[in-house]
Amino acid sequence: MSYEILETLHRLLGPEHVQSGTEAGARYHVDFSHENACVPLAVVRPRTTDDVAVILRTCHAARQRVVVQGGLTGLAGGATPQPGELVLSLERLTGIEELDRTANTMTVQAGTPLQTVQQAAADAGYVFPLDLGARGSCTIGGNIATNAGGNQVIRFGMMRSLVLGLEAVLADGTVVSSMNKMLKNNAGYDLKQLFIGTEGTLGVVTRAVLRLYPQLPSKITALCALHNFDATVELLRSLQTGLGGALSAFEAMWASYFHYVLAHAPGVQSPFDREYPLYALIELEGTADAPDRARLESVLEAAFDADVIADAAIAQSLRESQSFWKIRDSIGEVTPTLQPMLAFDVSLPIDAMASFLAQVEAEFARSTEPVTNLVFGHIGDNNLHLAVTTHRHDGLERLCDTVYCAVGAHGGSISAEHGVGTLRRQYLHHSRSAAELDLMRRLKAALDPHGILNAARVLPE
């Protein structure tokens, strides 16, 4: 049967679009989690939406399972093939089709890298505000499929807030095109929401209409040292009140993460002459540098007088701003020193974060092996990242149980922005009720009755 499918796809698409799994190369065998690598049946690389429709129509008729791949930057195993699966890679489905200055939108194909979109927007005097460390590799389709978040969610929202319209192909090859450019459109169901954040399980996104924002002339970055978590939350609230909507980033870094990065990432240094329990990287974007800087200085001075912050450094140049951000973005550089590592991406009510971390640390302290736990996150949008390791493979599942049970006990989510994939789906019950899981399964069965699209992902068995 698999031979017949490949023969059919060769005939319909041309042999240059279809390669066997061994011919295509190892990069298609696993996503950035580096777990459970597997050689797929074949790799198919369409160039158009119509190509995607042909592929899925063929696979639907043959009950052939398909895994969708974008930039392969995911950490949840969602893009890693399973035995016998066909890889549908969107790497050739790239390009910016239109930048509409009247509507403040950009229409792009799903395989377009995020950084390409950011640069095109900047060249035209706009900002596409989604930003994350994998910007050079991750794709717009993957960002949509996982409802990506990143550094500026506190001001601009997640990917769901940045997509006005999209085009997707259902499991049976039906093309659903809803390339809306309007901010308001309440004519019936908002069908794009079926495909945003559902990790390719309900359909394959091929094109999208993205929302752009005017590029602002002022951007000011500061790094603050704090005494404790309560002070960090108080600083966040003070900045939101004092700066209004100008606050675009608030990144908290616990001492465990901050000092580990200083010790292991090349070219990274602290602006402070001593160590502190917590650090906050903040950024505001406004219309005029001098008054914006004065507003930020005023808020920070008041926070210092109230003993909310212990110290602060405001970047005086782009180079200094980049040096502050390098600390936050260096998780990728230190990851090799932490292997084997568990990368947790969870969300919690802000008032539950301290209790959650205390519970996790208490459980880790009882481990027979010393546990390294590097904590950082965008706490203004409820997101915490934990990089956890004992430098041993033994016991990793127990550490997962510890963290996800604590997430559930504190009313949180096991996935804030990285998705569920295969690696987290067994823990989904900590964040979703039985009724919610049942509705998800009903949606999956309705749109993909043969279960060929990203099967055994997201939903627990």
C-alpha positions in Angstrom: 0.0 0.0 0.0 2.8 2.5 0.9 4.5 1.8 -2.5 1.2 2.6 -4.3 0.8 5.9 -2.4 4.3 7.0 -3.3 3.7 6.0 -6.9 0.5 8.0 -7.0 2.2 11.1 -5.4 5.1 10.8 -7.9 2.6 10.8 -10.7 0.4 13.7 -9.4 3.2 16.0 -8.1 6.3 15.0 -9.9 9.3 13.0 -8.5 11.1 16.2 -7.5 8.5 16.7 -4.8 8.6 13.2 -3.2 11.6 11.5 -1.6 11.8 8.4 0.5 12.5 8.9 4.2 16.1 7.7 3.9 16.8 9.8 0.7 15.4 13.0 2.3 17.9 13.2 5.1 18.0 13.1 8.9 16.7 16.6 9.4 13.2 15.3 8.8 13.5 12.6 11.5 13.0 14.7 14.6 12.0 18.1 15.9 14.1 20.3 18.2 13.2 18.1 21.2 15.7 15.6 19.8 13.5 12.8 21.2 12.2 9.7 19.5 13.8 10.3 16.1 12.2 8.2 13.3 12.7 7.7 9.6 9.4 8.5 7.8 7.9 6.6 5.0 8.6 9.5 2.7 8.9 13.3 2.6 6.6 15.3 0.4 7.4 19.0 -0.2 4.5 20.8 -1.9 4.8 24.3 -3.5 1.1 25.3 -3.5 -2.1 24.9 -1.6 -3.4 22.8 -4.5 -0.4 20.5 -4.0 -1.3 20.1 -0.3 -4.8 19.3 -1.2 -3.7 16.6 -3.7 -1.4 15.1 -1.0 -4.1 15.0 1.7 -6.8 13.8 -0.7 -4.6 10.9 -1.7 -3.6 10.0 1.9 -7.2 10.3 3.1 -8.4 7.8 0.5 -5.6 5.4 1.4 -5.8 5.9 5.2 -2.2 7.0 5.2 -1.0 9.0 8.2 0.7 12.3 7.7 2.8 14.5 10.0 3.1 18.1 9.1 6.5 19.9 9.5 7.5 23.5 9.4 10.8 24.8 10.8 11.2 21.8 13.2 11.8 24.2 16.1 9.1 22.6 18.3 10.0 21.1 21.7 6.9 18.9 22.1 7.6 16.2 19.6 4.6 17.2 17.5 6.6 17.3 14.2 8.6 14.2 14.8 7.4 11.4 12.5 6.2 8.1 13.8 6.7 4.7 12.1 5.0 4.6 8.7 4.0 8.2 8.6 4.5 10.5 5.6 6.1 13.9 6.3 4.3 16.8 4.7 7.0 19.5 4.8 5.9 23.1 4.1 9.5 24.4 3.6 8.8 25.2 -0.1 5.5 26.9 0.6 7.2 30.2 1.2 6.8 33.8 0.2 5.2 37.1 1.0 2.3 37.6 -1.4 1.2 41.1 -0.4 1.8 44.0 2.1 -1.4 46.1 2.3 -0.6 49.5 3.7 -4.2 50.5 3.8 -5.3 47.5 5.8 -2.0 47.2 7.8 -1.8 43.5 6.8 0.7 41.1 5.2 -0.4 38.0 3.3 2.1 35.2 3.5 2.5 31.5 2.8 2.8 29.1 5.7 6.4 28.0 5.2 7.7 31.6 5.4 10.2 32.0 8.3 9.1 34.4 11.1 12.3 36.5 10.7 11.5 37.0 7.0 8.1 38.4 7.9 9.6 40.6 10.6 12.2 42.0 8.2 9.7 42.7 5.4 7.5 44.5 7.9 10.4 46.6 9.2 11.5 47.5 5.7 8.0 48.9 5.1 7.9 50.8 8.4 5.8 48.3 10.3 6.3 45.8 13.1 5.1 42.2 13.2 5.3 41.8 16.9 5.5 38.1 17.4 9.1 37.4 18.5 10.9 34.3 19.8 14.4 32.9 19.9 13.8 30.6 17.0 12.8 33.5 14.7 15.3 32.5 12.0 14.0 29.0 11.7 10.4 28.8 12.8 7.7 29.3 10.3 4.4 31.2 10.2 2.5 28.0 9.8 4.1 26.5 12.8 3.5 29.7 14.8 -0.2 29.5 13.9 -0.4 25.8 14.6 1.0 26.2 18.1 -0.5 29.7 18.8 3.0 30.9 19.5 3.6 33.6 22.2 7.1 35.0 22.8 8.5 38.2 24.2 5.8 40.7 23.5 2.5 38.9 24.4 2.0 41.3 27.2 1.3 44.1 24.7 0.3 42.5 21.4 -1.2 39.1 22.4 -0.3 35.7 21.1 -0.5 34.5 17.5 -4.2 34.2 17.7 -4.4 38.0 18.1 -2.2 38.6 15.0 -4.0 36.4 12.5 -6.9 38.0 10.7 -7.5 35.3 8.1 -6.1 32.1 6.8 -6.4 29.3 4.3 -6.2 25.6 5.4 -6.6 22.2 3.8 -8.7 19.6 5.7 -7.7 16.0 6.0 -9.8 15.0 2.9 -8.2 17.6 0.7 -10.9 20.3 1.0 -9.5 23.8 0.9 -11.1 26.2 3.3 -10.1 29.7 2.3 -11.0 32.5 4.7 -8.4 35.2 3.9 -10.2 38.0 5.9 -8.5 41.4 6.3 -11.0 43.0 8.6 -10.6 43.5 12.4 -14.4 42.9 12.8 -16.1 40.0 11.1 -18.8 38.2 13.0 -20.6 36.6 10.1 -21.0 33.1 11.4 -18.3 30.9 13.0 -14.8 32.2 13.2 -13.4 29.2 11.4 -9.7 30.2 11.6 -9.9 29.3 15.3 -10.2 25.6 14.3 -6.6 25.8 13.0 -4.9 28.2 15.4 -3.3 26.4 18.3 -4.6 22.9 17.3 -1.1 21.7 16.1 -2.1 20.5 12.7 -4.6 18.0 14.0 -7.6 19.5 12.3 -6.1 20.9 9.1 -2.9 22.2 7.4 -2.6 26.0 7.3 -1.1 27.1 3.9 -1.6 30.9 3.8 -2.4 33.6 6.3 -3.3 37.3 6.6 -1.2 38.8 9.4 -1.8 42.0 11.4 0.9 44.6 11.3 1.5 47.6 13.6 3.2 50.9 12.9 6.9 51.0 13.7 7.4 53.2 16.8 10.5 55.5 16.9 11.4 54.9 20.6 12.5 51.7 22.3 14.0 51.6 25.7 15.4 48.6 27.5 16.2 48.2 31.2 17.4 45.4 33.5 16.3 45.4 37.1 17.5 43.4 40.1 14.9 42.5 42.6 14.7 41.1 46.2 11.9 38.5 45.7 9.0 37.5 43.6 6.5 39.8 45.3 8.7 42.7 44.4 8.8 41.5 40.8 5.0 41.5 40.6 4.8 44.9 42.2 7.3 46.3 39.7 5.2 44.8 36.8 2.1 46.5 38.1 3.9 49.8 38.6 5.2 49.7 35.1 1.8 48.9 33.7 0.3 51.8 35.6 3.1 54.3 34.9 3.7 53.4 31.3 0.3 52.4 30.2 0.2 50.5 26.9 3.9 51.3 26.2 5.2 48.3 28.1 6.0 45.7 25.5 8.1 43.1 27.4 8.6 42.0 30.9 10.9 39.0 31.3 11.6 37.6 34.7 14.8 35.6 35.3 15.4 33.8 38.6 18.9 33.7 39.9 19.2 30.0 39.0 18.9 30.9 35.3 20.6 34.3 35.3 23.8 33.1 37.0 24.0 29.8 35.1 23.8 31.7 31.8 26.6 34.1 33.0 28.8 31.1 33.8 28.1 29.1 30.6 27.2 31.4 27.7 30.0 33.1 25.9 30.0 36.9 25.7 27.3 37.4 28.4 27.9 39.6 31.4 25.8 41.3 34.1 25.6 45.1 34.6 25.5 44.5 38.3 28.4 44.0 40.7 26.6 41.6 43.0 24.1 38.8 42.7 20.3 39.1 43.4 17.5 36.6 43.8 15.5 37.8 40.7 16.0 39.9 37.6 13.5 41.6 35.3 14.2 42.6 31.7 11.8 45.3 30.6 11.2 47.1 27.4 8.9 49.9 26.4 8.1 51.2 22.9 6.8 54.7 22.4 6.7 57.8 20.2 9.6 59.9 21.6 12.8 58.8 23.3 13.4 61.6 25.8 9.9 61.7 27.4 9.6 57.9 27.3 13.0 57.5 29.0 11.9 60.1 31.6 8.7 58.2 32.3 10.6 54.9 32.8 13.2 56.5 35.0 10.4 58.0 37.1 8.8 54.6 37.6 12.1 52.9 38.5 13.1 55.7 40.9 9.8 55.3 42.7 10.3 51.5 42.8 13.8 52.0 44.2 12.6 54.4 46.9 10.0 51.9 47.9 12.6 49.1 48.1 10.8 47.2 45.3 14.0 47.0 43.2 17.5 46.7 44.5 19.3 48.0 41.4 18.6 48.9 37.8 20.5 49.6 34.5 18.9 51.4 31.6 20.5 50.6 28.2 22.1 53.7 26.7 22.7 52.2 23.3 21.4 49.5 21.0 24.5 47.5 21.9 23.6 47.6 25.6 20.0 46.7 24.9 21.2 43.7 22.9 23.6 42.7 25.7 20.6 42.6 28.1 18.5 40.6 25.7 21.4 38.2 25.2 21.1 37.1 28.8 17.5 36.2 28.3 18.0 34.6 24.9 21.0 32.4 25.8 18.9 29.4 26.9 19.7 27.9 23.4 23.4 28.4 24.0 23.5 26.7 27.4 21.1 23.9 26.5 23.9 21.6 25.4 25.4 21.8 28.8 22.2 20.6 30.4 21.5 17.5 28.5 19.5 15.4 29.0 17.2 18.2 29.8 13.4 18.6 30.3 12.1 21.9 28.9 8.9 22.9 30.7 6.6 25.6 29.3 3.8 26.1 31.7 1.3 28.9 32.6 -0.1 29.7 36.0 -2.1 32.5 37.7 0.5 35.0 38.8 -0.5 34.7 42.4 0.2 31.0 42.3 3.7 31.1 40.8 5.6 31.4 44.0 3.7 28.6 45.6 4.1 26.4 42.5 7.9 26.9 42.4 8.2 26.3 46.1 6.3 23.0 45.7 8.5 21.9 42.8 11.7 22.8 44.5 10.7 20.9 47.6 10.0 17.8 45.6 13.2 18.2 43.7 15.1 18.5 46.9 13.9 15.0 47.8 15.4 13.5 44.7 18.3 11.1 45.0 20.1 13.0 42.3 20.9 16.7 42.5 18.4 18.6 40.3 19.3 21.7 38.3 16.2 23.9 37.7 16.7 27.1 35.7 13.6 29.3 35.8 12.6 32.2 33.6 9.5 33.5 31.9 7.1 36.1 30.6 5.2 36.4 33.9 3.0 39.2 32.8 1.3 36.8 30.5 1.4 33.9 33.1 4.2 32.0 31.4 7.0 30.2 33.1 9.8 28.2 31.6 11.8 25.6 33.5 14.9 23.9 32.2 15.4 20.9 34.4 18.1 18.3 34.5 19.9 15.7 36.7 22.3 15.1 33.8 20.9 11.5 33.8 18.2 9.9 31.7 16.9 7.9 34.7 14.1 9.6 36.6 13.1 12.1 33.9 9.5 10.8 33.9 9.3 11.2 37.6 10.4 14.9 37.3 7.7 15.4 34.6 5.1 14.0 37.0 6.3 16.3 39.7 6.0 19.5 37.6 2.8 18.7 35.8 1.0 17.6 39.0 2.0 20.8 40.6 0.7 22.7 37.6 -2.6 21.0 37.9 -2.8 21.6 41.7 -2.3 25.4 41.1 -4.9 25.7 38.3 -2.3 26.1 35.5 -1.7 24.9 32.0 0.8 22.2 31.0 1.6 24.2 27.8 1.7 27.9 27.6 3.1 28.4 24.1 5.1 25.4 22.9 2.1 23.1 22.3 1.3 19.6 23.6 2.6 17.4 20.8 3.4 13.8 21.7 5.6 14.5 24.8 2.9 16.3 26.9 -0.4 14.7 25.8 -0.4 12.2 28.7 -0.5 15.1 31.1 -3.3 17.1 29.4 -5.8 15.9 32.0 -4.1 18.2 34.5 -5.3 21.2 32.5 -8.4 20.1 30.8 -11.7 18.6 32.1 -13.2 15.3 30.8 -15.9 17.3 29.0 -13.3 19.5 27.3 -11.3 16.5 26.2 -14.4 14.8 24.9 -15.3 17.9 22.8 -11.8 18.0 21.4 -12.1 14.3 20.3 -15.5 15.0 18.7 -14.0 17.9 16.7 -11.1 15.7 15.6 -13.4 12.9 14.5 -15.6 15.4 12.5 -12.8 17.0 10.6 -10.4 14.0 10.3 -12.6 10.9 10.5 -9.8 8.5 9.5 -7.3 10.1 11.9 -4.6 10.7 9.4 -3.5 14.2 10.4 -0.8 14.5 13.1 -2.3 11.4 14.7 -1.4 10.4 18.3 -0.6 14.1 19.1 -2.3 16.5 21.5 -5.1 14.3 22.6 -4.4 11.5 25.1 -5.4 8.0 24.2 
